[in-house]
Amino acid sequence: NFAYTGLKNTTVTVGKQGLATPYTTAVMIDENEQTGTGILALSAIGPVTLGAAYFDQTNLQNTKDSALSRVFDGTENISAVAAIATFAPVTIDTWYLDVQDKFDTYTVGAKSDLTLGGVALGADARWASLTPKASLAKALGKDDANTIEKIALTAKAGIVNGKLAYAATSKDGGITGLDSDAVTVLKGWNLNTLGKTDADYWQAVVGVDILSNLNLSANYGDLKYTGSTEEEELYGQLTYKMSKNLSTYVRYGTYSKEVKSVKSVDATTGRLQVAYTF
């Protein structure tokens, strides 16, 4: 691709590129990135950035959610518009996205960071709605809007950090993104809200900096959905940031799943990842 910056405060990117929207994951170290061929334009006007995009080829047929992957063939036209406004310490964004013959969706998010008495505080809230069109509605068996509300609160004081997050999806469905790592989805390790109907999902994290570049955390998640299914995970994570481009972590913990109070999965899980980015 190539970028044109000949207009003041404006960048236009043309060609193949990551789909940089709240519904997709444009950059991933260890999994498939969602890409498209088209044009993305961003223009800053004071504290507001306006965006518009159009793509006519994508790799969305490889999306993780099977209900979506089976209706994409990669030739759907995608149109999107966005407005992002920053009024310190709050940033607000709104997006509308339309996928040809598949669905249209919109989202509103707000994020804030501030420091009080030496404690760094953060808040991130979002609401999204996705309405299926004919082909997706046929695959899902319904055409009701899928919605999610989620909020995350973070704090860091000295060497200690914490996070508390909650998300709920509607009784009509939880397909609110095209990837479990998307901003319009809440994800832990084994748990996420993508495609989960009538979900309630709680996350809690407590961490401590052993060194400036070495963090140890305890992570807990509880996800209930469709009225009778519950997933739960508890794991520890040691994260080492060796340099700007090289990072590694190790995770170890437990994961369980119950359907109608009968445990169907009871597993011990582990993961070691070493990643170098260019």
C-alpha positions in Angstrom: 0.0 0.0 0.0 1.0 3.7 0.0 0.1 6.7 2.1 -0.7 10.2 0.8 -0.1 13.1 3.2 -0.4 16.0 0.8 -3.5 17.4 2.5 -3.0 19.2 5.8 -3.7 17.0 8.9 -4.9 14.2 6.6 -3.6 10.8 5.8 -5.0 8.6 3.0 -3.8 5.0 2.8 -4.6 3.0 -0.4 -4.0 -0.7 -1.0 -3.9 -3.8 1.2 -3.9 -2.9 4.9 -5.0 -4.1 8.3 -8.7 -3.4 9.0 -8.2 -0.9 11.8 -11.8 -0.8 13.2 -13.2 -1.6 16.7 -14.8 -4.8 15.1 -11.6 -6.2 13.7 -8.0 -6.9 14.6 -5.5 -5.2 12.3 -2.3 -6.3 14.0 -1.7 -9.6 15.8 1.6 -11.2 16.8 0.5 -14.8 17.0 -2.8 -15.2 15.1 -4.4 -14.2 11.7 -4.7 -10.5 11.1 -7.8 -9.2 9.4 -6.9 -7.3 6.3 -8.6 -5.7 3.3 -7.8 -4.0 0.0 -9.2 -0.5 -0.3 -8.8 3.1 1.0 -8.7 4.6 4.5 -8.7 8.4 5.1 -8.2 10.1 8.4 -8.4 13.9 8.9 -7.8 15.8 12.1 -9.8 19.0 12.8 -8.7 20.4 16.1 -9.5 17.8 18.8 -11.7 15.7 16.4 -10.4 13.1 13.9 -12.8 12.1 11.1 -12.4 8.8 9.3 -13.9 7.1 6.3 -13.0 3.7 4.7 -14.0 1.5 1.8 -12.7 -2.0 1.1 -13.8 -4.5 -1.7 -11.6 -7.5 -0.8 -11.0 -9.0 2.7 -9.9 -12.2 4.5 -13.0 -12.1 6.7 -13.9 -15.6 5.6 -11.2 -16.7 8.1 -12.8 -15.0 11.1 -12.8 -17.1 14.3 -16.6 -17.0 14.8 -18.0 -19.9 12.7 -21.4 -18.2 12.4 -19.7 -15.4 10.5 -17.0 -17.2 8.6 -19.4 -19.4 6.8 -21.2 -16.4 5.3 -18.1 -14.5 4.0 -16.3 -15.2 0.8 -13.9 -12.3 0.9 -15.5 -10.2 -1.9 -17.9 -8.2 0.3 -17.8 -4.4 0.1 -17.2 -2.8 3.5 -17.9 0.9 4.2 -17.1 2.6 7.5 -17.2 6.1 8.9 -15.8 7.3 12.3 -15.4 10.3 14.5 -12.9 10.4 17.4 -12.8 13.3 19.8 -10.3 14.0 22.5 -11.1 16.4 25.3 -8.5 15.6 28.0 -8.7 13.4 29.9 -11.5 11.8 27.9 -11.5 10.3 24.4 -14.8 9.5 22.7 -15.2 7.5 19.5 -18.2 6.6 17.3 -18.1 4.2 14.4 -20.6 2.9 11.8 -19.7 0.0 9.6 -21.7 -1.7 6.8 -20.8 -5.1 5.2 -22.5 -5.8 1.9 -25.4 -8.2 2.3 -24.1 -9.3 5.8 -24.7 -6.7 8.5 -24.4 -3.2 9.7 -23.2 -2.1 13.1 -22.4 0.9 15.2 -20.5 1.5 18.4 -19.8 4.3 20.9 -16.8 4.2 23.3 -15.3 6.4 25.9 -11.9 6.2 27.5 -10.3 8.2 30.3 -6.9 8.2 32.2 -5.9 10.4 35.1 -3.7 10.4 38.1 -4.9 11.1 41.6 -2.6 11.2 44.6 0.0 9.2 42.8 -2.5 6.5 41.7 -3.0 6.1 37.9 -6.6 5.4 37.2 -8.3 4.3 33.9 -11.8 3.7 32.7 -12.9 2.3 29.3 -16.6 1.9 28.4 -18.2 0.7 25.2 -21.6 -0.1 23.7 -22.1 -1.8 20.3 -24.9 -3.2 18.2 -24.7 -5.4 15.1 -27.8 -6.1 13.0 -27.7 -9.1 10.6 -28.9 -8.7 7.0 -30.5 -11.5 5.0 -27.6 -14.0 4.5 -26.3 -13.7 8.1 -29.8 -13.7 9.5 -30.4 -17.0 7.7 -27.2 -18.5 9.0 -28.1 -17.4 12.6 -31.7 -18.3 12.3 -32.8 -14.8 13.4 -32.4 -11.2 12.4 -32.4 -9.5 15.9 -29.7 -7.0 16.8 -26.7 -8.4 18.8 -25.5 -6.0 21.5 -22.8 -5.7 24.1 -22.2 -3.3 27.0 -18.8 -3.4 28.6 -16.6 -1.5 31.1 -13.1 -1.9 32.4 -11.6 0.0 35.4 -7.8 -0.1 36.0 -5.5 1.3 38.7 -1.8 1.4 39.3 -0.1 2.5 42.5 3.6 2.0 42.8 4.4 -1.6 41.9 0.8 -2.8 42.2 -1.7 -2.8 39.4 -5.3 -4.1 39.1 -8.2 -4.4 36.6 -11.9 -5.1 37.0 -14.0 -5.6 33.9 -17.6 -6.6 33.1 -19.5 -7.2 29.9 -23.1 -8.2 29.1 -24.5 -9.3 25.7 -28.2 -9.3 24.7 -30.7 -12.1 24.7 -30.7 -11.8 20.9 -27.0 -12.6 20.5 -23.4 -11.7 21.2 -22.0 -11.4 17.7 -20.6 -7.9 18.1 -17.3 -8.2 16.3 -15.4 -10.2 13.8 -12.6 -11.4 16.1 -12.4 -12.3 19.8 -9.6 -9.7 20.2 -11.7 -6.9 18.8 -12.5 -3.8 20.9 -16.2 -4.7 20.7 -15.6 -8.0 22.4 -14.4 -8.7 26.0 -11.7 -11.4 26.1 -9.6 -13.1 28.8 -7.5 -16.1 27.9 -9.9 -19.0 27.2 -13.0 -16.9 27.7 -14.6 -14.3 25.5 -18.1 -12.9 24.8 -18.0 -13.3 21.0 -21.1 -15.2 19.9 -22.3 -15.8 23.5 -26.0 -15.0 23.9 -27.3 -13.4 27.1 -23.8 -13.4 28.6 -22.5 -12.0 31.9 -18.7 -11.9 32.0 -16.6 -10.7 35.0 -12.8 -10.3 34.9 -10.4 -9.5 37.7 -6.6 -9.0 37.6 -4.1 -8.2 40.3 -0.5 -7.7 39.4 2.8 -6.7 40.9 6.0 -5.4 39.3 8.8 -7.6 40.5 11.2 -5.5 38.4 10.5 -2.5 36.1 10.2 -5.0 33.2 8.9 -8.1 35.0 5.3 -8.4 36.1 3.5 -11.2 38.0 -0.3 -11.3 37.9 -3.2 -13.4 39.1 -6.2 -13.5 36.6 -9.7 -14.7 37.2 -12.7 -14.8 34.8 -16.3 -16.1 35.1 -18.6 -16.2 32.0 -22.2 -17.3 32.1 -24.4 -17.4 28.9 -27.5 -18.9 27.3 -28.9 -19.4 30.8 -27.2 -22.7 31.6 -23.6 -22.6 30.6 -20.7 -21.3 32.7 -17.0 -21.1 32.0 -14.4 -20.2 34.6 -10.6 -19.7 34.5 -7.9 -18.9 37.0 -4.3 -18.5 36.0 -1.1 -16.8 36.9 1.0 -14.9 34.3 4.7 -13.8 34.4 5.4 -11.2 31.8 9.0 -10.1 30.9 9.5 -7.1 28.6 13.1 -7.7 27.6 13.3 -4.8 25.1 11.1 -2.6 23.0 10.7 -5.3 20.4 11.1 -8.5 22.4 8.7 -9.6 25.0 7.7 -12.9 26.6 5.2 -14.4 29.0 4.3 -17.6 30.6 0.8 -18.6 31.8 -0.4 -21.5 33.9 -3.8 -22.2 35.4 -7.1 -23.9 35.2 -10.2 -23.8 33.0 -13.6 -25.4 33.4 -16.9 -25.4 31.6 -20.3 -26.5 33.0 -23.5 -27.0 31.1 -26.7 -27.2 33.2 -24.4 -27.6 36.3 -22.7 -30.7 34.8 -19.0 -30.2 34.3 -18.0 -31.0 30.7 -14.4 -29.6 30.8 -12.0 -29.5 33.7 -8.5 -28.7 32.4 -5.1 -27.4 33.4 -3.6 -25.1 30.8 -0.3 -23.5 30.1 1.3 -21.3 27.5 4.8 -19.9 26.8 5.1 -17.1 24.2 8.2 -15.3 23.0 7.5 -12.6 20.4 9.7 -10.2 18.5 8.1 -7.4 16.5 9.6 -5.5 13.6 
